Amino acid sequence: MKHPDVLVLGGGIIGLACARELALAGLKVEVLERRPAGAEASLAAAGMLAPLTEAQEPGPFFDACRESRNLWAAWAASLSEESGLSVEHDMSGSLVVALDPLDPLDPDTEPDLEELAAAARNLGEMAEEIEPATLARWVPDIAPSVRGALRLPGDHRVDNVQACAALALAAAKAGATVTHGFEVTWVE
């Protein structure tokens, strides 16, 4: 594309989502990406949609994380429909485990489950303490050093590799051009 209206640098989830939205709005969009779609930062988060792992205090950042998590179910379905590719979206929650401290003089090396549960309640999120026997049934090979677990049923997970593939196809179908193997060294 010789003269796009918008040039997006980076073809991960955020770049591809922006490209898709802008192309759907009628703009000529080109995405420049050094590697395959979603090969960089989009893989780092492992698809976690877990607001409490990002912020444990009320405020705009936590609100944005929660709202983003809540929008994913409909968005994943929309991406699947547009692209024809499956986007796995799991809403079964997550487990946070605390291990016996590696250093007894520094017990802060593992999450404080009571503080996390209190923060969850304060933010209107659910948190369930999991008894060791229940945890052992759920995860039979759990490490013996686990001293406690908390289930955060509001957490979601998306297959970020599938999401990037679906976004790349949806952006292209909307009219965006995605150019791979293009490394941006500076912007003037």
WOQUIGI-V72886 format. One line per field, one symbol per residue. ss: DSSP state (@ for helix, = for strand, . for the rest). A space follows every 10 residues. Layout:
BEGIN
ss: ???
END
This chain:
BEGIN
ss: .....====. ..@@@@@@@@ @@@@....== ===....... @@@@...==. @@@@.....@ @@@@@@@@@@ @@@@@@@@@@ @@@.....== ...======. ......@@@. ..@@@@@@@@ @@.....=== .@@@@@@@.. .....===== ==...===.@ @@@@@@@@@@ @@@...==== ........
END
